[in-house]
Amino acid sequence: MVSCEQIVALFFFLPLLIVIVSDSVMNRQKLLLKFFTLLVAGMILTQCENKNSEEYVQEGIEHTKQGRFRNAKGSFMRAIEKNPGNVAAYYGLGGIYNLEKKYDDAEKVFKSVIRMDPAHFNAWYSLGYTYEAMGKKEDAEKSYEKSRRLKEKLDAIMNKQEP
């Protein structure tokens, strides 16, 4: 399969090739050919970055797994741009901020996740980790405890038991 980068390169060099080859052709035909080439290139390029928010999240997760944190951060941010309510994108971005030791940013992002989904026990746990890294031991313990309670409730529901 041809990548978007290969298609972009092709359509950047194709007009140059047309100019070189078409010196003997009338100017009107040359301009018409250039126009249609650029039109097709534009149509193809708009399809290259037509990912939805969830696809950007998956891309961010893959970048994270491979240690490409800058790329992961960009993917999570694009996911948020596409869908500002994408909890997974915010959660991934918070994780990247923790890896970058940008704890204030991580705290804000994890709090956003919790505002959108108060039962997101992983966000509560990650917020606890962030607080711990910031030296806020009491806040960290409260977040860890909230995460444990939510996880127990979820496990009870999944096992059809009373918490």
QUIPESUL-V57369 format. One record per pair of residues at least 24 apart in sequence whose ideal C-beta (glycine too) atoms are under 10 Angstrom apart, sorted by the first residue. I is the first residue (numbers start at 1). J is the second residue. If there is no record, write none. Layout:
<<I/J> <I/J>>
This chain:
<<2/44> <3/48> <4/44> <4/45> <4/47> <4/48> <4/49> <4/50> <5/48> <7/41> <7/44> <7/45> <7/47> <7/48> <8/41> <8/44> <8/45> <8/48> <10/41> <10/44> <11/37> <11/38> <11/40> <11/41> <11/42> <11/44> <11/45> <12/41> <14/38> <14/40> <14/41> <15/41> <49/78> <51/75> <51/78> <51/79> <51/82> <52/79> <52/82> <52/83> <52/86> <53/78> <53/79> <53/80> <53/81> <53/82> <53/83> <53/84> <53/85> <53/86> <53/88> <53/89> <54/79> <54/82> <54/83> <54/86> <54/88> <54/89> <55/79> <55/82> <56/80> <56/81> <56/82> <56/83> <56/86> <56/88> <56/89> <56/92> <57/82> <57/83> <57/86> <57/87> <57/88> <57/89> <57/90> <57/91> <57/92> <57/93> <58/88> <58/92> <60/88> <60/89> <60/92> <60/93> <60/95> <60/96> <61/88> <61/92> <61/95> <63/92> <63/96> <64/92> <64/95> <64/96> <64/99> <67/99> <69/95> <69/96> <69/97> <69/99> <69/100> <70/96> <70/100> <72/96> <72/99> <73/97> <73/99> <73/100> <76/109> <80/109> <80/112> <84/112> <84/116> <85/116> <85/117> <86/116> <87/112> <87/113> <87/114> <87/115> <87/116> <87/117> <87/120> <87/123> <88/113> <88/117> <88/120> <89/113> <90/114> <90/115> <90/116> <90/117> <90/120> <90/123> <91/116> <91/117> <91/120> <91/122> <91/123> <91/126> <94/122> <94/123> <94/126> <94/127> <94/129> <94/130> <95/122> <95/126> <95/129> <95/130> <97/126> <97/130> <98/126> <98/127> <98/129> <98/130> <98/133> <101/133> <102/130> <103/129> <103/130> <103/131> <103/132> <103/133> <103/134> <103/135> <103/136> <104/130> <104/134> <105/130> <106/130> <106/131> <106/133> <106/134> <107/131> <107/133> <107/134> <107/136> <107/139> <110/143> <114/143> <114/146> <118/146> <118/150> <119/146> <119/150> <119/151> <119/153> <119/154> <120/147> <120/150> <121/146> <121/147> <121/148> <121/149> <121/150> <121/151> <121/152> <121/153> <121/154> <121/155> <122/147> <122/150> <122/151> <123/147> <123/150> <124/148> <124/149> <124/150> <124/151> <125/150> <125/151>>
